[in-house]
Amino acid sequence: MAATTPADPGMSIRRGPAASAPEWAFRVLLLVLAVLAVVLGQHPRRGLDFRVYLLAAERFLAGADLYPAGDGFMPFKYAPLTAPLFLPFTLLPARAAAALWNLGSVAAVGALARLASRAQPAVGERSPWPWAPVLATLALLPAFHLEFFYAQVDGVMLLLLALTAVGAERGQTWRPATAFAVAVLLKPPAALLALFLLIRQHWRVLAASVGVGLVLAIPSVARYGLSGLLAQGHAWLDTLARTTPPWALGHNPQGLPTLLLSLVLPSDAQPSGSALAVAQAVALLLFVAVVAWSRAGPVDLLALCCLGVTLLSPLAWRANFVMAWPLLRATAETRTRGGLALVLLAGFTGVLTSDALLGADAARQLLLWRPYALVFSALLLWTAWQARQLPLPRGFSASPLIRR
C-alpha cells in the first residue's frame, strides 16, 4: 500500500459553520425582497420618487433650476448638493436604474444585519434571539413594498447610518464621516445620528464629516457658482415651506410632530410654519430625553436614532418606517413577551392600514389616528426601558465587513 501523505495545511479548505434555520429564512426573505424590488422597479408607473431624483441629476448636468414651480406635487425635495449624487444612474435606462436602486436597498438590509449585530455574549449572558432579523423583516414587509413601489431612499439611509455608527465604534474617522455627510445631505433629519456620535464621544468623526460636506459641495459650486448655489438653496427651502404644511395633517404623515398637532388641530386644517416648528421642537425634546434616560449601548442607541430620523419628521409616512428595522430587531432579540407583542403589533399595523385589506377610505380613516406614531413611540419607550436594565450593554460584533 502506498503511504498516505498528510494533507498540506496550507491547501486545506476551512469551512465555516453551516447556516442555521434562522439564517436561511432571512436569506429567503432577502431574495423575496430582491424579486419585489426588481419587479416594481421595472414597472413604468412605479419608482416615481426615484424618477424625480434622476430628473434633478439631469437638470444639474444641464445647469438648470432644480426646483421649478411647474413641478407641482412631485418636486425635488432634497438639498441641491445631492443632485450630482444621482448622476451615475442617469447612464442607465430609467427602469433599470430604479431596479438597481431598489436592489441597493435590499443589499443594505442584508449588510445592516451583519454590521449592526451585537458582540458575542459573555459567560452567563443571554444570546440574542436568532429569529429576530426574520421577524423584523416580516413586520415591515408592507413598508418595504411601499419603499420599492416609489423607489425611495430609506434603505440606503439605513446602510449609511450603520456605516457611520459601526465605523466610529471601530476607531475609523473618514469612512464613517463620509457616510454621515452623505446621509445628512440626502436627508437632513439624519443629522439626528449626531446624538449617537456625541454620546459615544466620536468628536473626530463629527469634525471630519463637516470637511467631507464641504468637499461634496464642490461639484455644485462648480456648476452653479456660489451665488447660484445659494439661490438653489433658497429655492429648496421655499419648496419645503410651500409643500409641507398642506400635507402635514393628511392621512399619510405618521410622525410624532403630526401626532402632537393632531391633538389640537382637526385633520382638515393646515398648520402654520410656526406650529410645525413648535411640534418638531417638542417631539425632538421628548425623543432626546428618552434616549438620554435610556443609557443605551451602541446597538440600541443606533436603533433608536434610526427610528428617530423617521419618527421626528413631519412628513413621515408608512414607507419611511423601514428605518425602524434596527429597532424592531433589537426589540425582538430580547425575546420578552412585551417586546415581541410590540413587534407583532407593528406588523399588524402595517397590514391593517393597507388599502388591500380595508379599502382606501377605511384605511385612511384609520391612519388619521396616527397608529404608526403611537406604536413606534411605544417601541421607543420599551427599548429605552429595556436598555436601561442592562448594566453593561454589548457593542457591535467584529463583523468581517469591518475587519476587511
Secondary structure, 3 states (H helix, E strand, C coil): CCCCCCCCHHHCCCCCCCCCHHHHHHHHHHHHHHHHHHHHHHCCCCCHHHHHHHHHHHHHHHCCCCCCHHHCCCCCCCCHHHHHHHHHHHHCCHHHHHHHHHHHHHHHHHHHHHHCCECCCCCCCCCCCCCHHHHHHHHCHHHHHHHHHHCCCHHHHHHHHHHHHHHHHCCCCHHHHHHHHHHHHHCHHHHHHHHHHHHCCCHHHHHHHHHHHHHHCHHHHHHHHHHHHHHHHHHHHHHHHHHHHHHHCCCCCCCHHHHHHHCCCCCCCCCCHHHHHHHHHHHHHHHHHHHHHHCCCHHHHHHHHHHHHHHCCCCCCHHHHHHHHHHHHHHHHCCCHHHHHHHHHHHHHHHHCCHHHHCHHHHHHHHCCCHHHHHHHHHHHHHHHHHHHCCCCCCECCCHHHHC
